[in-house]
Amino acid sequence: MTVIDLMRHEKEESSEKPPEYSETWGQRATASAYAAPSAVTLPAPTLTQLHLFTKHEDIRGTFYVDPAAPRLCKPSRAERKLLGDSQASFRSRNGKIAIDVGTTGRGAKASAVVSTRNGDIHVNILPLLPDRPRICLDVSSRNGKVVLFIPESYQGILRLSTKKGKVEFLPSLSANMQAYKMTPKEALFYVGVNHPDQPSGDYCQIGTRHGAIIVGIAGRDVYPCESGFWKKMLEFIK
């Protein structure tokens, strides 16, 4: 297990204490979520973009992002600045987010934004097929922990930054990545796991102010998760 400290010396102090953990998340998800790419059947292209926002409610479920999906409502100037050209977004002020995300349809890359102000985030990227769009994720939390599981078919960049938290790479991922950049503010890695012929182009950017960042390989690495909400999530995806 590799732990990297990317702490920035600032006067800010977190007002939240990290939660206690008792269950494990990772290998207990559905078999289809972690199956070999050739065994995965993805849905047909979606009809519209998906943008979810809550103030206090949690967001959870399985979602597929289609880069060709149109947006029905014209975004505001603030939304354009926040979401950019993403085709999906999952945002909450004080709720937690636990989602499985995959790509579908046709196109070069499917983009999504995942963010909270005070809640933890757990994202599992579903297997990426060669003939499907690559994935681009922007994940951030001010005061929450971020846990990301990538599939073995992931080929691309991981960009991680935190002000007062730590970055932890779980064992299977640690053996399958190359460091491009390491500074007190930022870490940049290329990840290519067991599929040298898989098209590259995946990109995940994760940032926190006070929360830790944990990254591993789905189906191979596990990470303790909080009872309660995360336990319900495990039951939901069984």
Secondary structure as UniProt FT lines:
FT   STRAND          2..5
FT   STRAND          23..25
FT   TURN            27..28
FT   HELIX           32..34
FT   HELIX           37..39
FT   STRAND          50..54
FT   STRAND          59..65
FT   TURN            67..68
FT   HELIX           77..83
FT   TURN            84..85
FT   STRAND          88..92
FT   STRAND          97..103
FT   STRAND          109..116
FT   STRAND          121..125
FT   TURN            130..131
FT   STRAND          134..141
FT   STRAND          146..150
FT   TURN            152..153
FT   STRAND          155..162
FT   STRAND          166..169
FT   HELIX           171..174
FT   TURN            175..176
FT   STRAND          177..182
FT   STRAND          186..192
FT   TURN            196..197
FT   STRAND          202..208
FT   STRAND          213..217
FT   TURN            218..220
FT   STRAND          223..225
FT   TURN            227..228
FT   HELIX           229..237
//
